[in-house]
Amino acid sequence: MRHATQEDLDRLEELLAELRGLSQLRERKRGNFSRGSRAFLHFHEDLGDLYADVRLADDFERMKVTSARDQTQFLTRVREALARTRSRV
C-alpha cells in the first residue's frame, strides 16, 4: 500500500470536491485534509484500488473509495462523524 499519487487523486476529483465543500475540513495539500489542528483523512492506493484513512472517531479507519458506491458510503460516514463531533462542542 502506498500513498496516493496525483494521478490516483485525479480519479477521486469529484470526491475531493465534495470534501472541499465541508466547512469543517481544510485541505492542507491535495488529498490531505485536517480538522482543526488534527489530520483527518488522506488517501492510499493498493493493487488499483483506492482507500481513505479517515479519523471517524479517535483512531484512523481505512475505507475503500474506488467505486461510486464506496465513495457514497464514505461521504455518509464522514458527514456523520463531523455532525457527531460538532454537536459535542
N, C-alpha and C positions, 0 to 999 in steps of 0.2 A: 504494500500500500504506500502510495506517495502523495505528497501534497498536489493539489490540482494545479495544472499549468494554465496559462492564459487561454490556450486552445480548449482545454476542458471547461473553463469558465464561460467561453463563448457558447458552449452547449447549454449553459444554465442562465443565459442572459435574461430571459423572461422571469425566472425565479429570482434572480438578483434584483430586477426592477421591483418586484413585489416586496422584497425585503427592504429595499431602499425607501419604500413608502411607509414603513413602520417607524413612527416618530421616536420610539424608544431605542432604536438601533442606530449606530453610527458605523459607516463603512470606513475603516481605517486605511485599508488598501483593498484593491478589488478582490472581493470574495471573502474578506475577513471583517467580521462585524463584532462590535463591542456594545455592551450595555453599561452605561456609566464608565467606570474605570476597569471593568472586568471583561475579558474576552468572552464572547457569547457564541460565535459559530465561525467555522471555516470548513473548507472542502478538501476531499481526497478523491483519488482515482485508483481503482484496482481492477485489472483484467477487463477494462472497458466500461465498468460500472462506476457511477459517481456516488459519493457519500458525503453527508454533512456530519461533522462533530458539533453538537449543539448542547448548550447548557440549559436543559429544561428544568432542572432543579439544582442541586448543589454540584453534581458531577456532570461531565460531558457524556452524552449518549450518541452513538453512531446510528444514523438513519440513511437508508438508501434514497437517492433522489434522481435516479436515472430516468424513470418514466414520468409522464404527466400525472399518473395516479400517485406515484411515490411523492411527487412534489406537492400535490394537493394535501396528502396526509401530513407531510412535513410542515407545510404552512399552517394547517389546523393546529398541530401540536405547538408550534412556535407562538401563534396568537393566544392559545390557551395559557401557555406559560407566562407570557407577558401580561395577560389580564390578571392572572393569579397574583403575580408579584406586585402589580400596580395597586391591587386592592388592599395589600398589606401595608402599603406606605402611608 
